[in-house]
Amino acid sequence: MPPVLGWLLVVLGVALIGLGLLNAAGWAAFALRAETAEAVVERIERRASNQQAPVFRFRIADGREVSARSLDAYGRARFGEGQAVRIAYDPADPSRATGDPLERLIFMPLLLVPLGAALLGIRWVLRRPAAMTPPPR
């Protein structure tokens, strides 16, 4: 294997693992400080990338009514207008709300970390093919 390709696999592998763990840490921090509320999906906003972001209307702990677009956008219709859902929101900034922080907390690391580890594994396996072959008898 050319050395440049080997280093490229290492850099990509480490970057994917780092992104997965960084994403998990950010969502874990959100989930730890988040409060939950019953919300109603006020409307669905469509984005240019054919994704849909629900806008939630809910009451925060002090009784104020808040409207917040979900931090997440979905490629399929996950929520319907008027649907009652349980959400998590940041009490310091109630405009930061999501319908499913646990899914994001788990999904991205489960996608990125194994992919990065696979690239590192490929690099390790291909580093010296001669070392992997059994000695002649």
N, C-alpha and C positions, 0 to 999 in steps of 0.2 A: 504494500500500500504506500502511495506517495506520502511523505511526511505532512504536506499541506492538508491532505484529506484527513489524515489522522488528527491533526490539530483542530480542523474544522468540526469533526465529530465531537471532540472534547469540549470545544467552546459552545457548540449548540446544545450538547447534553447538559452541561453545567448551567447554561442560560435557562433552559426549560425547567430544570429542577428549581432553580432560584425563583423564576416567575411563579411556579406553582406554589412554592412555600410562601413567597411574599403575598400572593393573592390570598392564600389560606390565613395568613397572619392578619391581613387587613379585614377580612370578613369575620375572623374570630374576635378581633377587637370590637367590631361593630356589634356582633351578636352578644358579647359580654355586657356592653353598655346599653343595648337596645331595650326598649319597653314594648310591650305588645298592646294592641288595641283591636277592637272590632271595627272593620271599615266596610264601606260600600264602594264598588267600582263605579266611579262617576262617569268615566268615558275611557275609550281606548284611543291612544294617539298612535298614528302610523308613522313610521320612520322611512327614510328613503331606501334603506337596505331591506325593505319588506319585513321589518320587525314591528312588533306591537308592544307598546308600553302602557300598562294600565295607569290611570290616575285615580288615586284613592281619596275618599273623604272620610275623616275620622275625628274623634275627640281625643285630645291629649289629656294627661293627668290633671292639669289645672282647669279643664272644662272647655277650653277653646276648641273650636272646630277648625280643622286644617285640611287643606287639599294638597296632595303631593303626588308627583309622578314617580312611578317605581324606579328604583335604581337599576332594575333589570329590564331588558326588552326580550321578547320571545318571538320566535319564528312562526309559531302556531298560536292559535287562539287558546290561551291558557285561562283567561278570565273573561267573563261576559259582563256587559254593562248592567248595573243594578245588582250584581252578585255580591253577597255578603262574604267577606273573607277575614281571616285573622292575619294581621300584618305585624311586622316589627319596624319600629322607627327609632331614630336617634333623638333622645330627649333634648339634647343640646341644639339640635337642628331638625325639627320635625319634617322638614321638606325632604329629608333623607329617609325613605321608607321602602320596604320591599315585602313581597308576599311570601318569600321562601328563602331566608338567609341560610338555612341549613343546607339546602341543595347546592348553593353556590360555594359554601364553605367546604363541602365534600367533593363536588364535581370537578372543579378546576385542578386541585391537587391530584385527584385520581386520574386525570387525563394527562397533565403535564409532567408530573414526577416520574411515572413509569416510562413515558416516552423519552424523557431525558436520560433515565437510567438505561433504557434500551440502546440509545446512541452510545453511551459510555461502554456498555457491554459489547457492542459491535466493535468499537475501537479496541477494546481489550482483546477480543478474540482474534482480530485481524492484525494485531501488532507484530507478531512473529509467527507466521503460519508454520515454519519449520519446527518451532518449539512445540507445536501441538501434535505433530505426527509421531507415532510410536517408533522407537529405534528398530533398525533392521535386525532380523534374527539370523 
